Every structure is written in C-alpha cells, then in structure tokens.
Amino acid sequence: MTPADVRSQLADIRRVVAALPMSPHVKAAGRHDLDIAESALNEDIPDEPRIALAVHSLTQTLVRAGAITRAGRALHDPLTVLGAWLGPQGLPITRMLD
C-alpha cells in the first residue's frame, strides 16, 4: 500500500467521523488522532509506529463511542485496512474491530 492509499483511508475515516452524530469531545479526539496519523505519514519516511499509535487511539475512541457499530463498514473497513498495512503494530487495532 502506498502513502497515497493510506492517505485515502484516513480521509475516508475523517469524512465518516465528521458525519456521525457524536459528542463534540469524541469528534475532536478523532480529528486529533487523524491529524497525528496524517502528520506522521507526511514525513520524508512515514513514521509507522506513530501512525499505529494514532490509529489505535482513534479506533479505541470510536469503539468506546459506539461509532463503529453505527457506521458499520464505513469505519470498519478502512480501519481494518490500516491495521493490516501496519503489520504487527496494527494487530491491536484489528483485534478491537473483531
């Protein structure tokens, strides 16, 4: 997967998070984690550990808020793709989605 593919998955998640009815706090936390992941991706050499931490935090926030259940595949699929792309660092992410 290329950085452009990862960027596309993050953009899809950002759109869904913006559209879901969630508390302002949850939306802000989601935007923050997405900002961190995008920043880490845009480095000369993408900082995969930092991306993994941000996507893990994002997934945790969304699971706790019930957003994954409400959004279904619109969130589940891109988060699963990112978890797989991250390899062993992404296992905690994919486990949260099972």
DSSP file (Angstrom, degrees, kcal/mol; ACC not computed):
  #  RESIDUE AA STRUCTURE BP1 BP2  ACC     N-H-->O    O-->H-N    N-H-->O    O-->H-N    TCO  KAPPA ALPHA  PHI   PSI    X-CA   Y-CA   Z-CA
    1    1 A M              0   0    0      0, 0.0     0, 0.0     0, 0.0     0, 0.0   0.000 360.0 360.0 360.0 136.4    0.0    0.0    0.0
    2    2 A T     >  -     0   0    0      1,-0.1     4,-2.1     4,-0.0     3,-0.3  -0.446 360.0-106.9 -88.5 163.5    1.4    3.4   -0.9
    3    3 A P  H  > S+     0   0    0      0, 0.0     4,-2.8     0, 0.0     5,-0.2   0.861 123.1  57.5 -56.2 -34.1    1.3    6.6    1.2
    4    4 A A  H  > S+     0   0    0      2,-0.2     4,-2.0     1,-0.2     5,-0.1   0.888 105.4  49.7 -64.2 -37.8   -1.5    7.8   -1.1
    5    5 A D  H  > S+     0   0    0     -3,-0.3     4,-2.1     2,-0.2    -1,-0.2   0.916 112.1  47.2 -65.0 -43.3   -3.6    4.7   -0.3
    6    6 A V  H  X S+     0   0    0     -4,-2.1     4,-2.5     1,-0.2    -2,-0.2   0.925 110.4  52.7 -63.6 -44.4   -3.1    5.3    3.4
    7    7 A R  H  X S+     0   0    0     -4,-2.8     4,-2.3     1,-0.2    -1,-0.2   0.892 108.3  51.8 -57.2 -41.0   -3.9    9.0    3.0
    8    8 A S  H  X S+     0   0    0     -4,-2.0     4,-2.3     2,-0.2    -1,-0.2   0.898 108.8  49.5 -64.4 -42.0   -7.1    7.9    1.2
    9    9 A Q  H  X S+     0   0    0     -4,-2.1     4,-2.2     2,-0.2    -2,-0.2   0.917 111.9  48.7 -63.8 -42.5   -8.1    5.6    4.0
   10   10 A L  H  X S+     0   0    0     -4,-2.5     4,-2.5     1,-0.2    -2,-0.2   0.892 110.3  51.4 -64.1 -39.3   -7.5    8.3    6.6
   11   11 A A  H  X S+     0   0    0     -4,-2.3     4,-2.2     2,-0.2    -1,-0.2   0.892 108.4  51.9 -65.1 -39.5   -9.6   10.8    4.5
   12   12 A D  H  X S+     0   0    0     -4,-2.3     4,-2.0     2,-0.2    -2,-0.2   0.928 111.2  47.1 -61.7 -44.4  -12.5    8.3    4.3
   13   13 A I  H  X S+     0   0    0     -4,-2.2     4,-2.9     1,-0.2     5,-0.2   0.919 109.6  53.9 -62.7 -43.1  -12.4    7.9    8.1
   14   14 A R  H  X S+     0   0    0     -4,-2.5     4,-2.2     1,-0.2    -1,-0.2   0.904 108.2  50.0 -58.9 -42.6  -12.3   11.6    8.6
   15   15 A R  H  X S+     0   0    0     -4,-2.2     4,-1.5     2,-0.2    -1,-0.2   0.912 112.7  46.2 -63.0 -42.7  -15.4   12.1    6.4
   16   16 A V  H  X S+     0   0    0     -4,-2.0     4,-1.9     2,-0.2    -2,-0.2   0.927 111.4  51.1 -67.2 -44.4  -17.3    9.4    8.4
   17   17 A V  H  < S+     0   0    0     -4,-2.9    -1,-0.2     1,-0.2    -2,-0.2   0.901 110.4  50.3 -59.4 -40.9  -16.2   10.8   11.8
   18   18 A A  H  < S+     0   0    0     -4,-2.2    -1,-0.2    -5,-0.2    -2,-0.2   0.844 114.0  44.9 -65.6 -33.3  -17.4   14.3   10.7
   19   19 A A  H  < S+     0   0    0     -4,-1.5    -2,-0.2    -5,-0.2    -1,-0.2   0.737  92.2  95.2 -86.3 -23.2  -20.8   13.0    9.5
   20   20 A L  S  < S-     0   0    0     -4,-1.9     2,-1.2    -5,-0.1    47,-0.0  -0.395  82.3-115.5 -72.0 143.1  -21.6   10.8   12.5
   21   21 A P        +     0   0    0      0, 0.0     2,-0.3     0, 0.0    -1,-0.1  -0.671  62.9 138.0 -77.2 100.3  -23.7   12.1   15.4
   22   22 A M        -     0   0    0     -2,-1.2    43,-0.0    -5,-0.1     0, 0.0  -0.902  59.5 -79.7-137.5 165.7  -21.2   12.0   18.2
   23   23 A S     >  -     0   0    0     -2,-0.3     4,-2.4     1,-0.1     5,-0.2  -0.290  40.5-116.5 -63.7 151.9  -20.3   14.3   21.1
   24   24 A P  H  > S+     0   0    0      0, 0.0     4,-2.6     0, 0.0     5,-0.2   0.852 116.3  57.1 -56.9 -34.5  -18.0   17.2   20.2
   25   25 A H  H  > S+     0   0    0      2,-0.2     4,-2.3     1,-0.2     5,-0.2   0.923 107.8  45.4 -63.5 -44.9  -15.4   15.7   22.5
   26   26 A V  H  > S+     0   0    0      2,-0.2     4,-2.5     1,-0.2    -1,-0.2   0.915 113.7  49.6 -66.1 -43.1  -15.3   12.4   20.6
   27   27 A K  H  X S+     0   0    0     -4,-2.4     4,-2.7     1,-0.2    -2,-0.2   0.918 111.5  49.2 -61.7 -42.9  -15.2   14.2   17.3
   28   28 A A  H  X S+     0   0    0     -4,-2.6     4,-2.4     2,-0.2    -2,-0.2   0.906 111.0  49.5 -63.9 -41.4  -12.3   16.4   18.5
   29   29 A A  H  X S+     0   0    0     -4,-2.3     4,-2.4     2,-0.2    -1,-0.2   0.908 111.7  49.7 -63.5 -41.3  -10.4   13.4   19.7
   30   30 A G  H  X S+     0   0    0     -4,-2.5     4,-2.4     2,-0.2    -2,-0.2   0.926 111.0  48.0 -63.1 -45.4  -10.9   11.7   16.4
   31   31 A R  H  X S+     0   0    0     -4,-2.7     4,-2.7     2,-0.2    -1,-0.2   0.904 110.7  52.8 -61.3 -41.0   -9.8   14.7   14.4
   32   32 A H  H  X S+     0   0    0     -4,-2.4     4,-2.2     2,-0.2    -2,-0.2   0.940 110.7  45.7 -60.6 -48.8   -6.7   15.0   16.7
   33   33 A D  H  X S+     0   0    0     -4,-2.4     4,-2.5     1,-0.2    -1,-0.2   0.895 113.2  50.3 -63.4 -39.8   -5.7   11.3   16.1
   34   34 A L  H  X S+     0   0    0     -4,-2.4     4,-2.7     2,-0.2     5,-0.2   0.901 108.7  52.6 -64.8 -40.2   -6.3   11.7   12.4
   35   35 A D  H  X S+     0   0    0     -4,-2.7     4,-2.4     2,-0.2    -2,-0.2   0.915 110.4  48.0 -60.0 -43.0   -4.1   14.8   12.3
   36   36 A I  H  X S+     0   0    0     -4,-2.2     4,-2.6     2,-0.2     5,-0.2   0.933 112.3  48.5 -63.7 -46.3   -1.3   12.9   14.1
   37   37 A A  H  X S+     0   0    0     -4,-2.5     4,-2.0     1,-0.2    -2,-0.2   0.917 113.3  47.2 -61.4 -43.3   -1.6   10.0   11.7
   38   38 A E  H  X S+     0   0    0     -4,-2.7     4,-1.8     2,-0.2    -1,-0.2   0.896 111.6  50.8 -66.5 -39.7   -1.5   12.2    8.7
   39   39 A S  H  < S+     0   0    0     -4,-2.4     4,-0.3    -5,-0.2    -2,-0.2   0.924 111.6  47.6 -62.3 -44.8    1.4   14.2   10.0
   40   40 A A  H >< S+     0   0    0     -4,-2.6     7,-2.1     1,-0.2     3,-0.8   0.854 111.5  51.6 -65.2 -34.8    3.4   11.0   10.6
   41   41 A L  H 3< S+     0   0    0     -4,-2.0    -1,-0.2     5,-0.2    -2,-0.2   0.838 104.6  57.1 -69.3 -33.2    2.5    9.8    7.2
   42   42 A N  T 3< S+     0   0    0     -4,-1.8    -1,-0.2    -5,-0.1    -2,-0.2   0.453  81.3 110.2 -82.7  -0.5    3.7   13.0    5.5
   43   43 A E  S <  S-     0   0    0     -3,-0.8    -3,-0.0    -4,-0.3     0, 0.0  -0.303  89.7-101.9 -67.3 160.8    7.2   12.8    7.0
   44   44 A D  S    S+     0   0    0      1,-0.3    -1,-0.1     2,-0.1    -3,-0.0   0.906 121.7  25.3 -50.9 -45.3   10.0   12.0    4.5
   45   45 A I  S    S-     0   0    0     -5,-0.0    -1,-0.3     0, 0.0    -2,-0.1  -0.975 107.0-113.4-117.7 112.8    9.9    8.5    5.8
   46   46 A P        -     0   0    0      0, 0.0     2,-1.5     0, 0.0    -5,-0.2  -0.161  21.3-130.1 -51.2 133.3    6.5    7.7    7.2
   47   47 A D     >  -     0   0    0     -7,-2.1     4,-2.3     1,-0.2     3,-0.3  -0.655  29.6-179.8 -87.5  84.8    6.6    7.2   10.9
   48   48 A E  H  > S+     0   0    0     -2,-1.5     4,-3.0     1,-0.2     5,-0.2   0.863  76.6  54.6 -60.7 -40.2    4.7    3.9   11.1
   49   49 A P  H  > S+     0   0    0      0, 0.0     4,-2.2     0, 0.0    -1,-0.2   0.915 111.3  46.3 -59.9 -39.4    4.9    3.5   14.9
   50   50 A R  H  > S+     0   0    0     -3,-0.3     4,-2.2     2,-0.2    -2,-0.2   0.895 112.5  50.2 -68.1 -39.4    3.4    7.0   15.3
   51   51 A I  H  X S+     0   0    0     -4,-2.3     4,-2.9     2,-0.2     5,-0.3   0.931 109.9  51.4 -61.9 -44.8    0.7    6.2   12.8
   52   52 A A  H  X S+     0   0    0     -4,-3.0     4,-2.5     1,-0.2    -2,-0.2   0.913 109.9  48.8 -60.3 -43.9    0.0    3.0   14.6
   53   53 A L  H  X S+     0   0    0     -4,-2.2     4,-2.4     2,-0.2    -1,-0.2   0.914 113.8  46.5 -62.5 -42.2   -0.4    4.8   18.0
   54   54 A A  H  X S+     0   0    0     -4,-2.2     4,-2.6     2,-0.2    -2,-0.2   0.917 114.3  46.0 -67.6 -42.9   -2.7    7.4   16.5
   55   55 A V  H  X S+     0   0    0     -4,-2.9     4,-2.7     2,-0.2    -1,-0.2   0.862 112.4  52.3 -69.7 -34.2   -4.9    4.9   14.6
   56   56 A H  H  X S+     0   0    0     -4,-2.5     4,-2.6    -5,-0.3    -2,-0.2   0.943 111.5  45.9 -63.3 -47.2   -5.0    2.7   17.8
   57   57 A S  H  X S+     0   0    0     -4,-2.4     4,-2.4     2,-0.2    -2,-0.2   0.918 113.8  49.5 -61.3 -43.9   -6.1    5.7   19.8
   58   58 A L  H  X S+     0   0    0     -4,-2.6     4,-2.6     2,-0.2    -2,-0.2   0.932 111.8  47.8 -60.1 -47.6   -8.7    6.6   17.2
   59   59 A T  H  X S+     0   0    0     -4,-2.7     4,-2.8     1,-0.2     5,-0.2   0.916 111.2  51.0 -62.1 -43.7  -10.1    3.1   17.0
   60   60 A Q  H  X S+     0   0    0     -4,-2.6     4,-2.4     1,-0.2    -1,-0.2   0.922 111.4  47.8 -59.6 -45.5  -10.3    2.9   20.8
   61   61 A T  H  X S+     0   0    0     -4,-2.4     4,-1.8     1,-0.2     6,-0.2   0.924 114.1  46.6 -60.8 -45.9  -12.2    6.2   20.9
   62   62 A L  H  <>S+     0   0    0     -4,-2.6     5,-2.0     2,-0.2     6,-0.9   0.870 112.1  49.7 -68.9 -37.5  -14.6    5.2   18.1
   63   63 A V  H ><5S+     0   0    0     -4,-2.8     3,-1.3    -5,-0.2    -1,-0.2   0.947 111.7  48.5 -64.6 -47.4  -15.3    1.8   19.6
   64   64 A R  H 3<5S+     0   0    0     -4,-2.4    -2,-0.2     1,-0.3    -1,-0.2   0.840 111.3  50.7 -62.0 -32.9  -16.0    3.2   23.1
   65   65 A A  T 3<5S-     0   0    0     -4,-1.8    -1,-0.3    -5,-0.2    -2,-0.2   0.523 112.5-119.3 -82.6  -5.0  -18.3    5.8   21.5
   66   66 A G  T <>5S+     0   0    0     -3,-1.3     4,-1.9    -4,-0.4    -3,-0.2   0.615  74.9 130.8  78.2  11.5  -20.2    3.1   19.6
   67   67 A A  H  >< +     0   0    0     -5,-2.0     4,-3.0    -6,-0.2     5,-0.3   0.847  65.1  56.7 -69.2 -34.4  -19.3    4.8   16.3
   68   68 A I  H  > S+     0   0    0     -6,-0.9     4,-2.1     1,-0.2     8,-0.3   0.922 109.2  47.0 -63.7 -42.3  -18.1    1.5   14.7
   69   69 A T  H  4 S+     0   0    0      2,-0.2    -2,-0.2     1,-0.2    -1,-0.2   0.921 116.1  44.2 -64.2 -44.0  -21.4   -0.1   15.3
   70   70 A R  H  < S+     0   0    0     -4,-1.9    -2,-0.2     1,-0.2    -1,-0.2   0.898 120.9  38.2 -69.2 -40.8  -23.3    3.0   14.0
   71   71 A A  H >< S-     0   0    0     -4,-3.0     3,-1.5     1,-0.2    -1,-0.2   0.711  87.4-177.0 -86.6 -20.6  -21.1    3.5   10.9
   72   72 A G  T >X  -     0   0    0     -4,-2.1     4,-2.6    -5,-0.3     3,-1.5  -0.340  66.8  -0.4  62.5-134.1  -20.6   -0.2   10.1
   73   73 A R  H 3> S+     0   0    0      1,-0.3     4,-1.9     2,-0.2    -1,-0.3   0.724 119.5  76.8 -64.3 -22.4  -18.3   -0.9    7.2
   74   74 A A  H <4 S+     0   0    0     -3,-1.5    -1,-0.3     1,-0.2    -2,-0.2   0.819 116.4  17.5 -60.9 -29.9  -17.7    2.8    6.5
   75   75 A L  H <> S+     0   0    0     -3,-1.5     4,-2.0    -7,-0.2     5,-0.3   0.746 123.4  59.2-103.9 -40.5  -15.4    2.8    9.5
   76   76 A H  H  X S+     0   0    0     -4,-2.6     4,-2.3    -8,-0.3     5,-0.2   0.918 104.5  50.1 -57.8 -47.2  -14.6   -0.9   10.0
   77   77 A D  H  X S+     0   0    0     -4,-1.9     4,-2.5     1,-0.2    -1,-0.2   0.945 112.6  42.2 -64.2 -51.7  -13.2   -1.4    6.5
   78   78 A P  H  > S+     0   0    0      0, 0.0     4,-2.3     0, 0.0    -1,-0.2   0.881 115.8  50.5 -66.2 -33.2  -10.7    1.5    6.4
   79   79 A L  H  X S+     0   0    0     -4,-2.0     4,-2.4     2,-0.2    -2,-0.2   0.894 111.1  49.2 -67.4 -37.8   -9.5    0.8   10.0
   80   80 A T  H  X S+     0   0    0     -4,-2.3     4,-2.4    -5,-0.3    -1,-0.2   0.904 110.3  50.8 -65.5 -41.9   -9.1   -2.9    9.1
   81   81 A V  H  X S+     0   0    0     -4,-2.5     4,-2.5     2,-0.2    -2,-0.2   0.927 112.0  46.9 -61.3 -45.1   -7.1   -2.0    6.0
   82   82 A L  H  X S+     0   0    0     -4,-2.3     4,-2.0     1,-0.2    -2,-0.2   0.912 110.7  52.3 -64.2 -41.7   -4.8    0.4    8.1
   83   83 A G  H  < S+     0   0    0     -4,-2.4     7,-0.3     1,-0.2     4,-0.3   0.908 111.7  46.3 -59.5 -42.3   -4.4   -2.3   10.8
   84   84 A A  H >< S+     0   0    0     -4,-2.4     3,-1.4     1,-0.2    -2,-0.2   0.906 110.2  53.3 -67.0 -41.5   -3.3   -4.8    8.2
   85   85 A W  H 3< S+     0   0    0     -4,-2.5    -1,-0.2     1,-0.3    -2,-0.2   0.853 104.5  56.3 -60.6 -35.5   -0.9   -2.3    6.5
   86   86 A L  T >< S-     0   0    0     -4,-2.0     3,-1.3     1,-0.2    -1,-0.3   0.548  93.2-161.6 -76.5  -7.3    0.7   -1.7    9.8
   87   87 A G  G X>  -     0   0    0     -3,-1.4     3,-1.9    -4,-0.3     4,-0.5  -0.347  67.6  -0.5  63.5-137.1    1.5   -5.4   10.3
   88   88 A P  G >4 S+     0   0    0      0, 0.0     3,-1.0     0, 0.0    -1,-0.3   0.825 133.9  58.5 -56.1 -32.5    2.3   -6.5   13.8
   89   89 A Q  G <4 S+     0   0    0     -3,-1.3     4,-0.2     1,-0.2    -2,-0.2   0.743 104.8  52.7 -68.1 -20.9    1.9   -2.9   15.0
   90   90 A G  G X> S+     0   0    0     -3,-1.9     4,-2.3    -7,-0.3     3,-0.5   0.513  80.7  93.2 -92.6  -5.9   -1.7   -3.0   13.7
   91   91 A L  H <X S+     0   0    0     -3,-1.0     4,-2.5    -4,-0.5     5,-0.2   0.897  83.0  53.1 -57.0 -43.7   -2.8   -6.2   15.5
   92   92 A P  H 3> S+     0   0    0      0, 0.0     4,-1.5     0, 0.0    -1,-0.2   0.860 109.9  51.1 -60.0 -31.6   -4.2   -4.3   18.5
   93   93 A I  H <> S+     0   0    0     -3,-0.5     4,-1.0    -4,-0.2    -2,-0.2   0.957 111.8  44.1 -68.5 -50.9   -6.3   -2.3   16.0
   94   94 A T  H  X S+     0   0    0     -4,-2.3     4,-0.6     1,-0.2     3,-0.3   0.850 110.1  56.7 -66.5 -31.9   -7.7   -5.2   14.1
   95   95 A R  H >< S+     0   0    0     -4,-2.5     3,-0.9    -5,-0.2    -1,-0.2   0.890 102.9  54.4 -65.2 -37.8   -8.4   -7.1   17.4
   96   96 A M  H 3< S+     0   0    0     -4,-1.5    -1,-0.2     1,-0.2    -2,-0.2   0.796 107.9  51.6 -63.7 -26.5  -10.5   -4.2   18.6
   97   97 A L  H 3<        0   0    0     -4,-1.0    -1,-0.2    -3,-0.3    -2,-0.2   0.571 360.0 360.0 -89.3 -10.1  -12.6   -4.5   15.4
   98   98 A D    <<        0   0    0     -3,-0.9    -1,-0.2    -4,-0.6    -2,-0.1   0.484 360.0 360.0 -73.3 360.0  -13.3   -8.2   15.7
